[in-house]
Amino acid sequence: MGHWVVTQSAAVIGTNTYIDVSTILGSMDAELQAMSIGGLMSLFMETGILSLAMNIIAIFITVIIYGRMIEIFLYTSMAPIPFATLANKEWGQVGNNYLRGLLALTFQGLLIMVCVGIYAVLISSLTFTTHIRENFWLIAGYTVLLCFALFKTGSLSKSVFNSH
């Protein structure tokens, strides 16, 4: 049941973050036609820089998510050692701390899904205007917000479960 919920949530998030650029560019055609050569060149340079920045942020987001997955795999591979200490009075705290850390890692996955879900809602609720620069900067701002939110998921989940 839990796997089904995660799969369905991922499907909803994946379909809601898609932006149909062809319809947006069709409505902005008049603004592009009215711009001078200097305006078009500055727009070209601005979108090139913004595109490079978005690619870098996309790499950061991918590294964060893969890093969290690797952290979960490494953490669970060490499970036999702390579980062996749970029954011992003197060493039982090691197992308890491990369980808190494992819960925090699990909660991180949930927080990542919530962050991406919020991003999907923000992107899908955008109303694009004919001002090209506004649209680009709005999407870039939401993507930067997603990146910062993903950075915070680790510390937030560790503070909730008191696993430092």
The 8 nearest C-alpha neighbors of each residue, nearest first, counted from 0:
[[1, 3, 2, 4, 5, 6, 7, 8],
 [2, 0, 4, 3, 5, 6, 7, 8],
 [1, 3, 5, 0, 4, 6, 7, 8],
 [2, 4, 6, 0, 1, 5, 7, 8],
 [5, 3, 1, 7, 2, 6, 8, 0],
 [6, 4, 8, 2, 3, 7, 9, 1],
 [7, 5, 3, 9, 8, 4, 2, 10],
 [6, 8, 10, 4, 9, 5, 3, 11],
 [9, 7, 5, 11, 10, 6, 4, 12],
 [8, 10, 12, 6, 7, 11, 13, 5],
 [9, 11, 7, 13, 8, 12, 6, 14],
 [12, 10, 8, 14, 9, 13, 15, 7],
 [11, 13, 9, 15, 10, 14, 116, 119],
 [14, 12, 10, 11, 15, 16, 9, 17],
 [13, 15, 11, 12, 16, 17, 10, 119],
 [14, 16, 12, 119, 17, 13, 123, 11],
 [17, 15, 119, 14, 13, 122, 123, 18],
 [16, 18, 15, 14, 19, 13, 123, 122],
 [19, 17, 20, 16, 123, 122, 15, 23],
 [20, 18, 21, 22, 17, 23, 24, 16],
 [21, 19, 23, 22, 18, 24, 25, 17],
 [20, 22, 24, 23, 19, 25, 26, 18],
 [23, 21, 25, 24, 20, 19, 26, 27],
 [24, 22, 20, 26, 25, 21, 27, 19],
 [23, 25, 27, 21, 26, 22, 20, 28],
 [24, 26, 22, 28, 23, 27, 21, 29],
 [25, 27, 23, 24, 28, 129, 22, 29],
 [28, 26, 24, 129, 30, 25, 29, 31],
 [27, 29, 31, 25, 30, 26, 24, 32],
 [28, 30, 32, 31, 27, 33, 26, 25],
 [31, 29, 33, 27, 32, 28, 34, 129],
 [30, 32, 28, 34, 33, 29, 27, 39],
 [31, 33, 29, 30, 34, 28, 35, 27],
 [32, 34, 30, 31, 29, 35, 28, 38],
 [35, 33, 31, 32, 38, 39, 30, 36],
 [34, 36, 38, 37, 39, 33, 32, 31],
 [35, 37, 39, 38, 40, 34, 41, 33],
 [38, 36, 40, 35, 39, 41, 34, 42],
 [39, 37, 35, 41, 40, 36, 34, 42],
 [38, 40, 42, 36, 37, 41, 43, 35],
 [41, 39, 43, 37, 42, 38, 36, 44],
 [40, 42, 44, 38, 43, 39, 45, 37],
 [43, 41, 39, 45, 40, 44, 46, 38],
 [44, 42, 40, 46, 41, 45, 39, 47],
 [45, 43, 47, 41, 42, 46, 40, 48],
 [46, 44, 42, 48, 47, 43, 41, 49],
 [45, 47, 49, 43, 48, 44, 50, 42],
 [46, 48, 44, 50, 45, 49, 43, 51],
 [49, 47, 51, 45, 50, 46, 52, 44],
 [50, 48, 46, 52, 51, 47, 45, 53],
 [49, 51, 47, 53, 52, 48, 46, 54],
 [50, 52, 48, 54, 49, 53, 47, 55],
 [51, 53, 49, 55, 50, 54, 56, 48],
 [54, 52, 56, 50, 55, 51, 57, 49],
 [55, 53, 57, 51, 52, 56, 50, 58],
 [54, 56, 52, 58, 53, 57, 51, 59],
 [57, 55, 59, 53, 58, 54, 60, 52],
 [58, 56, 54, 60, 59, 55, 53, 61],
 [57, 59, 61, 55, 56, 60, 62, 54],
 [60, 58, 56, 62, 57, 61, 63, 55],
 [61, 59, 57, 63, 58, 62, 146, 56],
 [60, 62, 58, 64, 63, 59, 65, 57],
 [61, 63, 59, 65, 60, 64, 66, 58],
 [64, 62, 66, 60, 61, 65, 59, 67],
 [63, 65, 67, 61, 66, 62, 60, 68],
 [66, 64, 68, 62, 67, 63, 61, 69],
 [65, 67, 63, 69, 64, 68, 62, 70],
 [66, 68, 70, 64, 65, 69, 63, 71],
 [69, 67, 65, 71, 70, 66, 72, 64],
 [68, 70, 72, 66, 71, 67, 73, 65],
 [69, 71, 67, 73, 68, 72, 74, 66],
 [72, 70, 74, 68, 69, 73, 75, 67],
 [73, 71, 69, 75, 70, 74, 76, 68],
 [74, 72, 76, 70, 71, 75, 69, 77],
 [73, 75, 71, 76, 72, 77, 70, 78],
 [74, 76, 78, 77, 72, 73, 71, 101],
 [75, 77, 73, 74, 78, 72, 79, 71],
 [76, 78, 75, 74, 79, 80, 73, 81],
 [79, 77, 75, 76, 80, 81, 82, 74],
 [80, 78, 82, 81, 77, 83, 76, 75],
 [79, 81, 83, 82, 78, 77, 84, 94],
 [82, 80, 94, 84, 83, 79, 78, 93],
 [83, 81, 79, 84, 94, 85, 80, 78],
 [82, 84, 80, 81, 85, 79, 86, 94],
 [83, 85, 91, 81, 82, 87, 90, 94],
 [86, 84, 91, 94, 82, 87, 83, 81],
 [87, 85, 84, 91, 88, 83, 90, 82],
 [86, 88, 91, 90, 84, 89, 85, 83],
 [89, 87, 91, 90, 86, 85, 92, 84],
 [88, 90, 87, 91, 92, 84, 86, 93],
 [89, 91, 87, 84, 92, 88, 93, 85],
 [92, 90, 85, 87, 84, 88, 93, 94],
 [91, 93, 95, 94, 90, 96, 85, 89],
 [94, 92, 96, 91, 95, 81, 90, 97],
 [93, 95, 81, 85, 97, 82, 92, 91],
 [96, 94, 92, 98, 97, 93, 99, 91],
 [95, 97, 99, 93, 98, 94, 92, 100],
 [96, 98, 94, 100, 95, 99, 101, 93],
 [99, 97, 101, 95, 100, 96, 102, 94],
 [100, 98, 96, 102, 97, 101, 162, 160],
 [99, 101, 103, 97, 162, 98, 102, 96],
 [100, 102, 98, 104, 103, 99, 97, 105],
 [103, 101, 105, 99, 100, 104, 106, 98],
 [102, 104, 100, 106, 156, 157, 101, 105],
 [105, 103, 107, 101, 106, 102, 100, 71],
 [106, 104, 102, 107, 103, 108, 101, 109],
 [105, 107, 103, 109, 108, 104, 156, 102],
 [108, 106, 110, 104, 105, 109, 152, 156],
 [109, 107, 111, 106, 105, 110, 112, 104],
 [108, 110, 106, 112, 107, 111, 113, 105],
 [109, 111, 113, 107, 112, 108, 152, 114],
 [112, 110, 114, 108, 113, 109, 107, 115],
 [111, 113, 109, 115, 110, 114, 116, 108],
 [112, 114, 116, 110, 111, 115, 117, 109],
 [115, 113, 111, 117, 116, 112, 110, 118],
 [114, 116, 118, 112, 117, 113, 119, 111],
 [117, 115, 113, 119, 118, 114, 12, 112],
 [116, 118, 120, 114, 119, 115, 113, 121],
 [117, 119, 115, 121, 116, 120, 122, 114],
 [120, 118, 16, 116, 122, 15, 117, 121],
 [121, 119, 117, 123, 118, 122, 124, 116],
 [120, 122, 118, 124, 119, 123, 117, 125],
 [123, 121, 119, 125, 124, 120, 16, 118],
 [122, 124, 120, 125, 121, 15, 119, 16],
 [125, 123, 121, 122, 120, 126, 119, 127],
 [126, 124, 122, 123, 127, 121, 137, 138],
 [125, 127, 124, 128, 123, 134, 122, 129],
 [128, 126, 125, 134, 129, 23, 130, 133],
 [127, 129, 130, 126, 134, 131, 133, 27],
 [128, 130, 27, 131, 26, 127, 30, 134],
 [131, 129, 128, 133, 132, 134, 27, 30],
 [130, 132, 134, 133, 129, 135, 27, 128],
 [131, 133, 135, 134, 130, 136, 42, 46],
 [134, 132, 136, 131, 135, 130, 137, 128],
 [133, 135, 137, 131, 132, 136, 127, 138],
 [136, 134, 132, 138, 137, 133, 139, 131],
 [135, 137, 139, 133, 138, 134, 140, 132],
 [136, 138, 140, 134, 139, 135, 133, 141],
 [137, 139, 141, 135, 140, 136, 142, 134],
 [140, 138, 136, 142, 137, 141, 135, 143],
 [139, 141, 137, 143, 142, 138, 136, 144],
 [140, 142, 144, 138, 143, 139, 145, 137],
 [141, 143, 145, 139, 144, 140, 138, 146],
 [142, 144, 146, 140, 145, 141, 139, 147],
 [145, 143, 141, 147, 142, 146, 148, 140],
 [146, 144, 142, 148, 143, 147, 149, 141],
 [145, 147, 143, 149, 144, 148, 60, 142],
 [148, 146, 150, 144, 149, 145, 143, 151],
 [147, 149, 145, 151, 150, 146, 144, 152],
 [148, 150, 146, 152, 151, 147, 145, 111],
 [149, 151, 147, 148, 152, 146, 153, 63],
 [152, 150, 148, 149, 153, 154, 155, 147],
 [153, 151, 155, 149, 107, 154, 150, 156],
 [154, 152, 156, 155, 151, 107, 157, 150],
 [153, 155, 157, 156, 151, 152, 158, 150],
 [156, 154, 152, 158, 157, 153, 151, 159],
 [155, 157, 103, 159, 158, 153, 154, 107],
 [158, 156, 162, 154, 103, 160, 155, 159],
 [157, 159, 161, 155, 156, 160, 154, 162],
 [160, 158, 156, 157, 161, 155, 103, 162],
 [159, 161, 157, 162, 158, 103, 99, 156],
 [162, 160, 158, 159, 157, 163, 99, 100],
 [163, 161, 157, 100, 160, 99, 158, 96],
 [162, 161, 157, 158, 100, 160, 96, 154]]
